[in-house]
Amino acid sequence: MTETTHTHPAAPPSGDGTKKRSPEYRLARNVLRGLRQDLIHDAFAYRPLPRRETNGRLVRLLPGRLREHAGWAPHALIVALALLAFSVAGGPFGVILGLLAGIPVLMTLVRPVGAFWLSMGATVVSALFGGTWGDWPWSPGAIVCHLTVLTVVALRTRPRTTAWMWVLTALYGGLAEALFGPAGPVGPYYHSTNTAPVLVYSALILLCVAVWHIRRSAEEEVTAQQTVTAHERSRRTLLEERTTIARELHDVVAHHMSVVAIQAEAAPYRVENPPPELERAFATIRENAVAALTELRRVLGVVRAEEADDYTAPDAPQPTLADLDALLANVRDTGLDVEKVVTGAVRELPQGVELSAYRIVQEALSNSLRHAPGASARVEIGYVLGGLGLRIVNGPVPAPNLVKPSPGAGHGVTGMRERVTMLNGEMTAGPTDDGGYEVAVFLPVASANEGDA
């Protein structure tokens, strides 16, 4: 006979943590957890009110000495409200009740959440020792104190904490009226109560503060989004400028690589009975040049594929400094009085340097046309030892009030800097003392001896 044993899983003991709690229990636990986190945990932590920034529009209108002290305006306002709460406190214990009304207001400067609890306690004491027939359970000093504390703490904390403070305020007022009001079981000791007006006023104040918090959060979010957008726009413009430079330099590099391939193919035929080693060497040079040219065109093809709708292949060679006179003539036709000055011994420079120099002058003159209409410009080209110097400067605008905002993106300087950086050059751009604008560039060029080395 075979005996079969059946095992059953042990039931979890009742009352332990594995038992599923009801939704009401979880809701109540989350509510109490939120209350403990907002108003009990580190309630008396030291959190001093920071000094306000003095770069606001209204603050900038103040004289210099007042502007320096404008950052302490919130602190001064809180002190003034504390004095007001102290002065309106009455009753036989006026000084003591005044201190109970003023100290919580001052405490909001350093311990805001603790100031709320102190205000609640001071309100109870003021009701017991300074209450009258018409102001139960809130004395005048307690009203000024508690409304001020609620406002300041709401400004310094998050909206959920504000909601908890209002709920506790309503709970205190309701219990005080239920126990000691006209229909209370312990009373009636007082003919009228004032909890309803206090709750209405405090709700309106806290609602305004909540709206201010929401508006401030929205402004911060918009500012952050604008910063990210501006950064992305600047990055995209930088990539576009680099793509443009790469497309232009492709023609220069492709020309040189084609010359290398042609010369390597024709070189063996210029020598009578060349040795096989020489023929193989020139064949290898030609193969490498053709392979490099193919890879260069493939890389540029990827760039052009991304901008196929906007890109059109140039139908003329890339410009050089020899074409600068034609550019200046076109600029003069648009109304810009431009002068050209050349110093040093004019010599032929690498094609990439001449192309970059031409584009820099072109962009600088375009900026002069957009931002300084009616002004005169001067283009200085200096052939110096070790490089090429450029200086494009325009004078001040004759009528600044008539200048309309430029529709351009304002990234022309970025493109010029990219070209200069590519050639390991130096560039400065900025306004001049007379109100104009100057762009100064130095593009290094290796001498013949350095190139041979």
CORPEHU-V232965 format. One record per residue. N is the residue number from 0. OMEGA is omega in whole degrees, 0 to 359 (none if undefined). NEAR is the number of other ideal C-beta (glycine too) atoms within 12 Angstrom. D_CENTER is the distance of its C-alpha to the mean C-alpha in whole Angstrom. Layout:
n=N omega=OMEGA near=NEAR d_center=D_CENTER
n=N omega=OMEGA near=NEAR d_center=D_CENTER
This chain:
n=0 omega=180 near=3 d_center=83
n=1 omega=181 near=4 d_center=79
n=2 omega=181 near=5 d_center=77
n=3 omega=180 near=6 d_center=73
n=4 omega=178 near=6 d_center=71
n=5 omega=178 near=6 d_center=68
n=6 omega=179 near=6 d_center=65
n=7 omega=179 near=6 d_center=63
n=8 omega=181 near=6 d_center=59
n=9 omega=179 near=7 d_center=59
n=10 omega=179 near=9 d_center=58
n=11 omega=180 near=11 d_center=55
n=12 omega=181 near=9 d_center=56
n=13 omega=176 near=8 d_center=55
n=14 omega=181 near=8 d_center=53
n=15 omega=186 near=10 d_center=51
n=16 omega=182 near=9 d_center=47
n=17 omega=180 near=11 d_center=48
n=18 omega=182 near=12 d_center=49
n=19 omega=181 near=10 d_center=47
n=20 omega=179 near=15 d_center=46
n=21 omega=178 near=10 d_center=46
n=22 omega=179 near=10 d_center=43
n=23 omega=179 near=10 d_center=44
n=24 omega=180 near=13 d_center=44
n=25 omega=178 near=13 d_center=40
n=26 omega=179 near=13 d_center=39
n=27 omega=179 near=14 d_center=40
n=28 omega=179 near=15 d_center=39
n=29 omega=178 near=16 d_center=36
n=30 omega=179 near=18 d_center=36
n=31 omega=178 near=17 d_center=37
n=32 omega=178 near=17 d_center=35
n=33 omega=178 near=20 d_center=32
n=34 omega=180 near=23 d_center=34
n=35 omega=181 near=17 d_center=35
n=36 omega=186 near=19 d_center=31
n=37 omega=190 near=28 d_center=30
n=38 omega=183 near=33 d_center=33
n=39 omega=181 near=20 d_center=35
n=40 omega=181 near=16 d_center=33
n=41 omega=182 near=16 d_center=32
n=42 omega=183 near=27 d_center=33
n=43 omega=177 near=18 d_center=34
n=44 omega=182 near=17 d_center=31
n=45 omega=180 near=14 d_center=30
n=46 omega=184 near=21 d_center=26
n=47 omega=178 near=15 d_center=26
n=48 omega=183 near=27 d_center=25
n=49 omega=177 near=13 d_center=22
n=50 omega=183 near=16 d_center=22
n=51 omega=177 near=20 d_center=20
n=52 omega=184 near=15 d_center=18
n=53 omega=179 near=21 d_center=20
n=54 omega=178 near=12 d_center=17
n=55 omega=182 near=14 d_center=18
n=56 omega=180 near=9 d_center=20
n=57 omega=181 near=13 d_center=23
n=58 omega=180 near=20 d_center=23
n=59 omega=178 near=14 d_center=23
n=60 omega=182 near=12 d_center=26
n=61 omega=174 near=18 d_center=28
n=62 omega=186 near=11 d_center=30
n=63 omega=183 near=12 d_center=29
n=64 omega=178 near=9 d_center=31
n=65 omega=180 near=16 d_center=30
n=66 omega=179 near=20 d_center=26
n=67 omega=182 near=14 d_center=26
n=68 omega=182 near=18 d_center=28
n=69 omega=179 near=25 d_center=26
n=70 omega=179 near=20 d_center=24
n=71 omega=181 near=21 d_center=27
n=72 omega=178 near=23 d_center=27
n=73 omega=179 near=24 d_center=27
n=74 omega=180 near=24 d_center=29
n=75 omega=179 near=18 d_center=32
n=76 omega=179 near=23 d_center=31
n=77 omega=177 near=32 d_center=32
n=78 omega=179 near=24 d_center=35
n=79 omega=177 near=19 d_center=36
n=80 omega=175 near=31 d_center=36
n=81 omega=177 near=34 d_center=38
n=82 omega=178 near=24 d_center=41
n=83 omega=178 near=23 d_center=41
n=84 omega=179 near=39 d_center=42
n=85 omega=185 near=31 d_center=44
n=86 omega=183 near=21 d_center=46
n=87 omega=178 near=29 d_center=46
n=88 omega=182 near=39 d_center=48
n=89 omega=179 near=25 d_center=52
n=90 omega=181 near=25 d_center=55
n=91 omega=178 near=13 d_center=57
n=92 omega=188 near=20 d_center=54
n=93 omega=183 near=22 d_center=52
n=94 omega=181 near=17 d_center=51
n=95 omega=179 near=22 d_center=50
n=96 omega=177 near=35 d_center=49
n=97 omega=177 near=31 d_center=46
n=98 omega=178 near=27 d_center=45
n=99 omega=179 near=38 d_center=44
n=100 omega=185 near=45 d_center=42
n=101 omega=184 near=37 d_center=41
n=102 omega=178 near=32 d_center=40
n=103 omega=178 near=44 d_center=38
n=104 omega=178 near=43 d_center=35
n=105 omega=182 near=32 d_center=35
n=106 omega=178 near=37 d_center=34
n=107 omega=179 near=41 d_center=31
n=108 omega=186 near=31 d_center=30
n=109 omega=182 near=24 d_center=30
n=110 omega=189 near=28 d_center=31
n=111 omega=182 near=40 d_center=30
n=112 omega=176 near=39 d_center=31
n=113 omega=178 near=30 d_center=34
n=114 omega=178 near=40 d_center=35
n=115 omega=179 near=42 d_center=35
n=116 omega=177 near=28 d_center=38
n=117 omega=177 near=32 d_center=40
n=118 omega=177 near=45 d_center=39
n=119 omega=178 near=36 d_center=41
n=120 omega=179 near=25 d_center=44
n=121 omega=179 near=40 d_center=44
n=122 omega=179 near=44 d_center=45
n=123 omega=180 near=28 d_center=47
n=124 omega=179 near=28 d_center=49
n=125 omega=179 near=42 d_center=49
n=126 omega=182 near=39 d_center=50
n=127 omega=187 near=22 d_center=53
n=128 omega=182 near=22 d_center=54
n=129 omega=181 near=33 d_center=53
n=130 omega=178 near=35 d_center=53
n=131 omega=184 near=25 d_center=55
n=132 omega=187 near=14 d_center=57
n=133 omega=184 near=15 d_center=54
n=134 omega=177 near=30 d_center=51
n=135 omega=356 near=35 d_center=51
n=136 omega=183 near=40 d_center=49
n=137 omega=174 near=42 d_center=47
n=138 omega=180 near=38 d_center=48
n=139 omega=179 near=32 d_center=46
n=140 omega=179 near=45 d_center=45
n=141 omega=179 near=50 d_center=43
n=142 omega=180 near=37 d_center=42
n=143 omega=181 near=39 d_center=40
n=144 omega=187 near=47 d_center=39
n=145 omega=178 near=50 d_center=38
n=146 omega=178 near=40 d_center=36
n=147 omega=180 near=42 d_center=34
n=148 omega=178 near=48 d_center=33
n=149 omega=182 near=48 d_center=32
n=150 omega=183 near=37 d_center=30
n=151 omega=181 near=39 d_center=28
n=152 omega=177 near=46 d_center=28
n=153 omega=178 near=38 d_center=27
n=154 omega=185 near=28 d_center=24
n=155 omega=181 near=32 d_center=23
n=156 omega=182 near=34 d_center=24
n=157 omega=185 near=24 d_center=23
n=158 omega=181 near=25 d_center=25
n=159 omega=176 near=22 d_center=27
n=160 omega=177 near=32 d_center=28
n=161 omega=179 near=37 d_center=29
n=162 omega=178 near=28 d_center=31
n=163 omega=180 near=33 d_center=33
n=164 omega=180 near=42 d_center=34
n=165 omega=179 near=35 d_center=35
n=166 omega=179 near=24 d_center=37
n=167 omega=176 near=30 d_center=39
n=168 omega=178 near=41 d_center=40
n=169 omega=179 near=26 d_center=41
n=170 omega=178 near=18 d_center=43
n=171 omega=180 near=32 d_center=45
n=172 omega=180 near=34 d_center=46
n=173 omega=178 near=21 d_center=47
n=174 omega=180 near=22 d_center=49
n=175 omega=179 near=34 d_center=50
n=176 omega=181 near=31 d_center=52
n=177 omega=183 near=21 d_center=53
n=178 omega=188 near=22 d_center=55
n=179 omega=181 near=28 d_center=56
n=180 omega=182 near=27 d_center=55
n=181 omega=181 near=18 d_center=58
n=182 omega=184 near=16 d_center=59
n=183 omega=180 near=19 d_center=58
n=184 omega=180 near=13 d_center=60
n=185 omega=185 near=15 d_center=60
n=186 omega=2 near=19 d_center=61
n=187 omega=175 near=18 d_center=61
n=188 omega=184 near=23 d_center=60
n=189 omega=182 near=26 d_center=58
n=190 omega=183 near=17 d_center=59
n=191 omega=179 near=23 d_center=55
n=192 omega=183 near=33 d_center=51
n=193 omega=179 near=31 d_center=48
n=194 omega=183 near=32 d_center=46
n=195 omega=178 near=19 d_center=45
n=196 omega=179 near=18 d_center=44
n=197 omega=180 near=35 d_center=41
n=198 omega=180 near=30 d_center=40
n=199 omega=181 near=18 d_center=39
n=200 omega=181 near=24 d_center=38
n=201 omega=178 near=38 d_center=35
n=202 omega=179 near=25 d_center=34
n=203 omega=180 near=19 d_center=33
n=204 omega=181 near=29 d_center=31
n=205 omega=176 near=35 d_center=30
n=206 omega=177 near=21 d_center=29
n=207 omega=179 near=20 d_center=27
n=208 omega=179 near=30 d_center=25
n=209 omega=177 near=27 d_center=24
n=210 omega=178 near=17 d_center=23
n=211 omega=178 near=20 d_center=21
n=212 omega=181 near=24 d_center=19
n=213 omega=180 near=17 d_center=19
n=214 omega=179 near=14 d_center=18
n=215 omega=178 near=17 d_center=15
n=216 omega=179 near=16 d_center=14
n=217 omega=178 near=14 d_center=14
n=218 omega=178 near=14 d_center=12
n=219 omega=179 near=14 d_center=9
n=220 omega=179 near=14 d_center=10
n=221 omega=178 near=14 d_center=9
n=222 omega=178 near=14 d_center=6
n=223 omega=179 near=14 d_center=5
n=224 omega=177 near=14 d_center=7
n=225 omega=178 near=14 d_center=7
n=226 omega=179 near=14 d_center=4
n=227 omega=180 near=14 d_center=6
n=228 omega=179 near=14 d_center=9
n=229 omega=178 near=17 d_center=8
n=230 omega=179 near=14 d_center=8
n=231 omega=178 near=14 d_center=11
n=232 omega=178 near=18 d_center=13
n=233 omega=179 near=19 d_center=13
n=234 omega=179 near=16 d_center=14
n=235 omega=178 near=17 d_center=17
n=236 omega=178 near=24 d_center=18
n=237 omega=179 near=22 d_center=19
n=238 omega=177 near=21 d_center=21
n=239 omega=178 near=24 d_center=23
n=240 omega=179 near=30 d_center=23
n=241 omega=177 near=22 d_center=25
n=242 omega=178 near=26 d_center=27
n=243 omega=179 near=32 d_center=28
n=244 omega=180 near=34 d_center=29
n=245 omega=179 near=28 d_center=31
n=246 omega=181 near=32 d_center=33
n=247 omega=182 near=34 d_center=34
n=248 omega=177 near=31 d_center=35
n=249 omega=180 near=33 d_center=37
n=250 omega=180 near=28 d_center=40
n=251 omega=182 near=29 d_center=40
n=252 omega=180 near=28 d_center=40
n=253 omega=178 near=28 d_center=42
n=254 omega=181 near=22 d_center=45
n=255 omega=180 near=21 d_center=45
n=256 omega=177 near=26 d_center=46
n=257 omega=178 near=23 d_center=48
n=258 omega=179 near=19 d_center=50
n=259 omega=181 near=25 d_center=50
n=260 omega=181 near=26 d_center=52
n=261 omega=180 near=19 d_center=54
n=262 omega=178 near=18 d_center=55
n=263 omega=179 near=26 d_center=56
n=264 omega=183 near=21 d_center=58
n=265 omega=185 near=17 d_center=60
n=266 omega=181 near=19 d_center=60
n=267 omega=182 near=23 d_center=63
n=268 omega=178 near=15 d_center=65
n=269 omega=180 near=14 d_center=65
n=270 omega=180 near=13 d_center=67
n=271 omega=181 near=8 d_center=71
n=272 omega=180 near=10 d_center=71
n=273 omega=178 near=17 d_center=68
n=274 omega=181 near=12 d_center=68
n=275 omega=180 near=11 d_center=66
n=276 omega=180 near=11 d_center=64
n=277 omega=179 near=19 d_center=63
n=278 omega=179 near=20 d_center=62
n=279 omega=180 near=15 d_center=60
n=280 omega=179 near=18 d_center=58
n=281 omega=177 near=27 d_center=57
n=282 omega=177 near=21 d_center=57
n=283 omega=179 near=19 d_center=54
n=284 omega=181 near=25 d_center=53
n=285 omega=180 near=26 d_center=53
n=286 omega=179 near=18 d_center=52
n=287 omega=179 near=18 d_center=49
n=288 omega=179 near=27 d_center=48
n=289 omega=179 near=22 d_center=48
n=290 omega=179 near=17 d_center=46
n=291 omega=179 near=21 d_center=43
n=292 omega=178 near=26 d_center=43
n=293 omega=179 near=18 d_center=43
n=294 omega=179 near=18 d_center=40
n=295 omega=178 near=26 d_center=38
n=296 omega=179 near=22 d_center=39
n=297 omega=179 near=15 d_center=38
n=298 omega=180 near=21 d_center=35
n=299 omega=177 near=27 d_center=34
n=300 omega=176 near=19 d_center=36
n=301 omega=179 near=17 d_center=33
n=302 omega=181 near=25 d_center=30
n=303 omega=180 near=22 d_center=33
n=304 omega=179 near=14 d_center=33
n=305 omega=182 near=16 d_center=29
n=306 omega=185 near=18 d_center=29
n=307 omega=183 near=12 d_center=33
n=308 omega=184 near=8 d_center=33
n=309 omega=187 near=13 d_center=31
n=310 omega=173 near=20 d_center=33
n=311 omega=182 near=11 d_center=36
n=312 omega=180 near=14 d_center=38
n=313 omega=179 near=16 d_center=39
n=314 omega=179 near=7 d_center=43
n=315 omega=178 near=11 d_center=43
n=316 omega=179 near=17 d_center=43
n=317 omega=185 near=29 d_center=39
n=318 omega=176 near=26 d_center=40
n=319 omega=179 near=29 d_center=40
n=320 omega=176 near=35 d_center=41
n=321 omega=179 near=21 d_center=44
n=322 omega=185 near=21 d_center=43
n=323 omega=180 near=31 d_center=41
n=324 omega=178 near=20 d_center=44
n=325 omega=177 near=19 d_center=43
n=326 omega=180 near=30 d_center=40
n=327 omega=177 near=30 d_center=40
n=328 omega=178 near=15 d_center=43
n=329 omega=180 near=19 d_center=41
n=330 omega=179 near=30 d_center=38
n=331 omega=179 near=20 d_center=41
n=332 omega=178 near=13 d_center=42
n=333 omega=176 near=19 d_center=39
n=334 omega=180 near=18 d_center=39
n=335 omega=178 near=31 d_center=38
n=336 omega=185 near=24 d_center=40
n=337 omega=181 near=34 d_center=39
n=338 omega=181 near=21 d_center=42
n=339 omega=179 near=25 d_center=42
n=340 omega=180 near=20 d_center=43
n=341 omega=178 near=25 d_center=44
n=342 omega=180 near=16 d_center=45
n=343 omega=181 near=18 d_center=47
n=344 omega=180 near=13 d_center=49
n=345 omega=180 near=17 d_center=48
n=346 omega=180 near=20 d_center=48
n=347 omega=182 near=15 d_center=46
n=348 omega=175 near=34 d_center=43
n=349 omega=187 near=27 d_center=42
n=350 omega=178 near=28 d_center=41
n=351 omega=179 near=30 d_center=37
n=352 omega=181 near=36 d_center=37
n=353 omega=178 near=34 d_center=38
n=354 omega=180 near=37 d_center=36
n=355 omega=178 near=44 d_center=33
n=356 omega=179 near=46 d_center=34
n=357 omega=181 near=37 d_center=35
n=358 omega=179 near=40 d_center=32
n=359 omega=178 near=45 d_center=30
n=360 omega=180 near=42 d_center=33
n=361 omega=181 near=33 d_center=32
n=362 omega=180 near=37 d_center=29
n=363 omega=178 near=44 d_center=29
n=364 omega=176 near=41 d_center=32
n=365 omega=176 near=32 d_center=30
n=366 omega=178 near=35 d_center=27
n=367 omega=179 near=37 d_center=30
n=368 omega=183 near=31 d_center=31
n=369 omega=190 near=25 d_center=28
n=370 omega=181 near=30 d_center=26
n=371 omega=180 near=36 d_center=30
n=372 omega=181 near=27 d_center=33
n=373 omega=180 near=21 d_center=36
n=374 omega=176 near=30 d_center=35
n=375 omega=182 near=26 d_center=37
n=376 omega=181 near=38 d_center=36
n=377 omega=179 near=30 d_center=38
n=378 omega=180 near=39 d_center=37
n=379 omega=179 near=29 d_center=39
n=380 omega=182 near=37 d_center=40
n=381 omega=174 near=25 d_center=41
n=382 omega=185 near=26 d_center=43
n=383 omega=179 near=23 d_center=43
n=384 omega=178 near=17 d_center=44
n=385 omega=179 near=20 d_center=42
n=386 omega=181 near=29 d_center=40
n=387 omega=178 near=41 d_center=39
n=388 omega=179 near=33 d_center=37
n=389 omega=175 near=47 d_center=35
n=390 omega=178 near=32 d_center=34
n=391 omega=184 near=47 d_center=33
n=392 omega=174 near=35 d_center=33
n=393 omega=180 near=37 d_center=33
n=394 omega=180 near=26 d_center=34
n=395 omega=179 near=24 d_center=32
n=396 omega=181 near=25 d_center=32
n=397 omega=182 near=18 d_center=36
n=398 omega=183 near=12 d_center=34
n=399 omega=182 near=15 d_center=31
n=400 omega=182 near=7 d_center=31
n=401 omega=182 near=11 d_center=32
n=402 omega=177 near=18 d_center=29
n=403 omega=178 near=13 d_center=27
n=404 omega=181 near=10 d_center=24
n=405 omega=177 near=17 d_center=24
n=406 omega=183 near=8 d_center=23
n=407 omega=182 near=18 d_center=22
n=408 omega=178 near=19 d_center=19
n=409 omega=181 near=19 d_center=19
n=410 omega=179 near=25 d_center=19
n=411 omega=179 near=31 d_center=22
n=412 omega=179 near=31 d_center=22
n=413 omega=178 near=29 d_center=20
n=414 omega=178 near=35 d_center=23
n=415 omega=180 near=38 d_center=25
n=416 omega=179 near=29 d_center=24
n=417 omega=179 near=30 d_center=24
n=418 omega=180 near=38 d_center=28
n=419 omega=179 near=35 d_center=28
n=420 omega=180 near=21 d_center=27
n=421 omega=181 near=27 d_center=29
n=422 omega=180 near=33 d_center=32
n=423 omega=180 near=18 d_center=31
n=424 omega=180 near=28 d_center=31
n=425 omega=182 near=20 d_center=29
n=426 omega=172 near=32 d_center=27
n=427 omega=179 near=22 d_center=26
n=428 omega=180 near=28 d_center=25
n=429 omega=181 near=13 d_center=24
n=430 omega=177 near=18 d_center=26
n=431 omega=182 near=21 d_center=29
n=432 omega=182 near=11 d_center=31
n=433 omega=178 near=15 d_center=33
n=434 omega=178 near=18 d_center=30
n=435 omega=181 near=27 d_center=30
n=436 omega=185 near=32 d_center=28
n=437 omega=174 near=30 d_center=29
n=438 omega=181 near=40 d_center=28
n=439 omega=186 near=27 d_center=31
n=440 omega=170 near=38 d_center=31
n=441 omega=179 near=29 d_center=33
n=442 omega=181 near=38 d_center=34
n=443 omega=178 near=23 d_center=37
n=444 omega=179 near=30 d_center=40
n=445 omega=178 near=19 d_center=42
n=446 omega=181 near=16 d_center=46
n=447 omega=181 near=13 d_center=49
n=448 omega=179 near=9 d_center=50
n=449 omega=179 near=12 d_center=47
n=450 omega=177 near=10 d_center=46
n=451 omega=179 near=7 d_center=50
n=452 omega=none near=7 d_center=49
